[in-house]
Amino acid sequence: MRPFDFVRPTSVDEALAAWEDGAAWLGGGTNLVDLMKTGAVAPTRLIDLSRLPGMRGIEVLADGSTRIGALVGNSELANDPDFAGNFPMVAEAILSGASGQIRNAATVAGNVMQHPREAWFHGPASDPLAGDTGKLAVLGTDGAPAAVNPSDFCVPLVALGAVVEIVGPDGTRDIPVADLHRMPTADDPRHTTLTPGELILALRLPPEAAGFAAHSRYLKVRDRTSFAFALTSAAACMRIEDGKIAEARLTLGAVAPRPWRVAEAEDLLKGQTPGPEVFATAAELALDGARAVGGNDWKIDLARRTALRALDMAAAGTPAEMPALPASVFGTQRKEPAHA
């Protein structure tokens, strides 16, 4: 780890003024410090955000949207009873990630800005096809090797239409979480659409997102039940009225460089009676165009089956209590819905 400057501003304006080429924002540090230790990143300056005002707290705004400060901890958000009640699959996704200790330290802004975790990203001389190709993307890359977005949190955020509040040298702007992550290319390896010096202030969930609370699940398939990144995942939610699906949302995780929302599958489900046949068709549509890389054909089938099961779980209803193993295929599924 090479030497770096350490700056601790006390206002957003001071933080923006401290930015320079080669700098990095420091929130909880659970991702950044790992990358610095391996040499994958080597910032010349760390700007500690921990003392900035107005970047903590969870609040419902006048328009009914829910605002989450960038420095809110992952555990704090997932364990907030009002938030978990309104957005259960977001809480379930958070609680399925990392470990309790890491969730306590990590911030929500840091979570959405995670770098890829594949070993070849960390080692500049390594070959992506020489390692575990099961962790490479199968959607959105035309078959070229690419790392998947590692965030569990982002998958339900994209499904629910969440927005990121940004401030930077050119002022403030909002970005849908669906547009925050980009497909990196050889000419431009960036993984997000943020420009240098821009800072996340908060995340917002729109008022209508809480309308999915009664039928809302996140499912994550991984090598082990704790402290493991997803091989595939899916956030599925729906509003069911008079026995029909009035509206549905489906986003896949760990299959592309960004969370992969499937509008075509959502349109297919609208107006249908929930059931295995229509869910299977939607899951097939969700993986339409997927291409294996380095022999990871199994990942495509696994993602399809993950989507199918997530839809079935969502249709059955959100559990009255968080499962003992959140988002796990081994978790006990309670019969009582959380919202009648």
N, C-alpha and C positions, 0 to 999 in steps of 0.2 A: 504494500500500500504506500503510495507516494505522498509526500507532505501536501497539505492543503490549508487554505485559510478557513477560519470558522467565524461566522457572523451571526449575531442573535438580535435581529431587529425587534422593535416593539410596536410597529404599525405596518399596515400593508404598504403604505407609501415608502417606508424605509426598506422594506423587503424588496420592492420593485427596483428601488435605487441601488440596492446592493448587487443586483444581478449583473453578471458579466459572462462573456463567452467562456464555456468550460465549467460554469457553476451548476449546482444541483440543489433543489429544494429538499429539506430534511423534515419529515413529519415524525412517524414512529420509527423509521429506519429499518424495519424488518426486511425489506427487499433491498434497499439501497446499500446498506452495510454489507450484506452478503455479496452483492455484485462488486463492491470495492475490494473485498477480501480476495476474490478470485481474479481480479484484474479485468473483469468484463467492462467496468466503467472506472474512470479515474478522474473525478472532478477536481478542479483546481481550487474551488471554494464551495463550502457547505453553508447554506443559509437556513438556520434553524427557525422553524415557524411556530414553535411551541408557545411563544409569548404573544402571538398576534391576537388582538381582540376580535370578536364577532365571528369566529370560525368554529365555535363549539355550540352545542345545543341542538335540540330537535324541536321544531315548532310547526304548528299549523297556521298558514298564512290566511289573510282575509279572503282570498279566492278559493280556499279549500285545499290548496296544494300543501304538501308536507316538505319542509326544508330541513336539510341535514347539514350541519356545518362540516367543513372539510376535515377538521381535526377531531371530530367525534370518533371514539374508538369503536372497533368492530364489535367487541363484546357489549359495550354500552348500547349500541344500536339494536343488536339482536335480542338483548334482554329487556329492552324497554317494552312494557306490556301493551301500551297503546299502539306503538309502532308494529310490534309483532302481531297484534290483533288485526290491524288494517292491512298489513302486507306480509302475511305469514310465509310465503315462499321466499321472500327476501331474507327474512330472519333464518329460515331453514338453510338457505344457501350459505349465509355467513357462518352458521354453526357447524357446517360440514367442512369448513376450510381450516387448514393448518392445525394448530393446537390451542388449548385454552390460554397458554402463556403468550403465544404470538398474537392471538386475537385481542388480548388485553392491551398490547402495546401498539398494534397496527391501527392506522387511521383509515377512514373510508376513502379519502382522496388517494392515499397511497395504494389502497386496494385496486381502485379502478385504473391506476397508472402502472401496474406491475409489468415488469419486463418478462420476456419468455424465460422459462426455467429449464429448457433442454440443455444438456451438457455442451452440445456443439456451439450454442450461443455464448457460453462462458469461456470456451477455449478457442481462440482465434485460428488455430491451425487444424481444428478437428473437422471431420466430414459428417454432415447430417445423416448420410445414408449408411455410415459405419456403425451407428449406435442403435438405440431403440426407436425404430421407425414407427412404432405404434403411437408415439407422441407427436408425429408430424400431422399437418393439416391434410384433410381430404376434400375440403370444399374451398372454393374461392381462389385457387392458385394455379389452375390448369395443369395440375400434376407436378408442378415444381416443388422441391422441398421447402417447407416453411414451418416455422414454429407456430403452435396454437396459442391463443390468448389464455393465460392461466387462471384468470379470475373467476371464482364461483359467483361472487357478488354481482358482477356485471351482467350475468345471463338473465336473471329475473328483472334487473333494472331495464334492460333493453326491451324485454317482453312488455313491461308496464309503461314504456314511453318516458322514462326518466330523462332529466335534463341536467347538464353540468353548468354551473355559473363560473365564468372565467374573468379574470382581470389581468391586464398586461400593459405594456408600454403604449398601446394604442387605445386603451380604455377597456370597457367591459363588454362581454358578449355571452350568449347562451349557446350551448352545443348539445343536441340530443346525444345521450350516451351511445345510441346506435351509430352516430357519426364520429365518435371520439377516436375509435381505433380504425386504422387503415391497413390496407394490404401493402406490406413493404415490397419494394422492388430493388433490383440491383443498383439502380441509379439513386434511389431514395430509400434507405433502410429504416426510416422512422416508423414507429409503430403507432403513433397517435397524430392527430391533426393539430395539436397545440404548436404554437410558434415559440421560438426561444424567448424566455422571460415571462411567459404567461403562467399564471398561478390559479389553481382551482380554489374557489371560495366556499362552494357548497354544492350539494346535489338537491334536486327537487323532483318529487313524484307528483303527477297531476291528480286532481281530485277524483277523476274517474277510476284511477288505479285501485282505490279501496273497494270498488264495486265487484272485484274479482275474489274477495277474501273468502267467500264460502266454498269456492272450488279452485284451489290454488296449491300447487306442489312443485318442489324442486327435487330432482333425482340425479344422483351422482354415482357413476360406476368408477371404481378405483382399485388399485392393487391391494390396499388394506383400508380398514374402516376409519383410521385416524391418521392425520399428518401425511396425507398423500394427495397429489393433484389428480384431477379427473382424467380418465381415459376417454370417457364420453359423459355428457350431462344434458339435462333438458329442464327448462322451466315451462310448465304448462298451467294455464288457468282459463276459466270460462265462466260466463254467466248463463245459468240455465233458467229458462222461463217456460212454464207450462210443459215441461218435459222435453223441450227443445233447446239447442245451444243458440242463445241469442248473440253471443260474441265469444270468440276464443283468441288466445294468444299462445304462440309456441316459439321458443327460442332454444337453439342447441348450443352447447358449450363444448370446448376442447376438440372441435372439428375444423376450425378455421382461425386465421389470425385475428379475428374479431368474433364476438358473439353473433350467432347466425340466426336471425329472425326469419321465419318462413311465412311470408304473407300469403302465399298460394295455399298452404295448408290451412291457415286461419280462415281464408275465404271458403274453402271446401267445407269446413266444419260448421259454418254459420247456417242455422236453420235445420240442422240435422238432429236426429235422435241420438244421444250418446250411446256408443256401443262398440264392440271390438272390431267390427267390419269397417266402419267409417274411420275409426282411429288407425287401423292398419293402413288404410288408403292414404290418410294424412301423413303417416310416418314414412311411407314409400315416397310420397311427394317431397317430404322434407329432405331426403337424401338424393333427390334427383340431380344428376350432374356430378355426384361425388366421384373422385378419382383416387385410386390407391397410389401410394408412394412407397417404393422399397418393400413391397410385400405386405402392406398393412390393410389388405382387403377386409380382414376381420373387423377392423375398426368401423367400416361402413355399416356392416351388418349389426354390430353392437350399438352404434348410434341410432340405427333404425329401431331396434328393439327398446332402447332407452326412451326414445320419443313415444313409442306406443305405450309403454308402461306408465310414463309420466302422465299422459293423457288419461289413461284409465284411472290412475290414482286421483287426479284432479276431479274427474267426473264423480268419483265416489264421495268426495267431500273433504274439506280440510279437517284434520284431526282436532279434537277439542283441546288437546295438549300437544306440545312439541314432542315428536317421537324421541325415545331414548337415544337412538342413533340417527340424528337428523340427516335427511337426504340419502340414507343408505338403503340398498336393496334388502338388507337384513333387518331393517327397523321394523318394530311392531306397528302394525297399522290398526289404529283404533277405529271402531265402527261408528262412534258418535261424532257427527259433524260439529264443527266449531260454531257455525252460524246456521241456524234453522231457516 
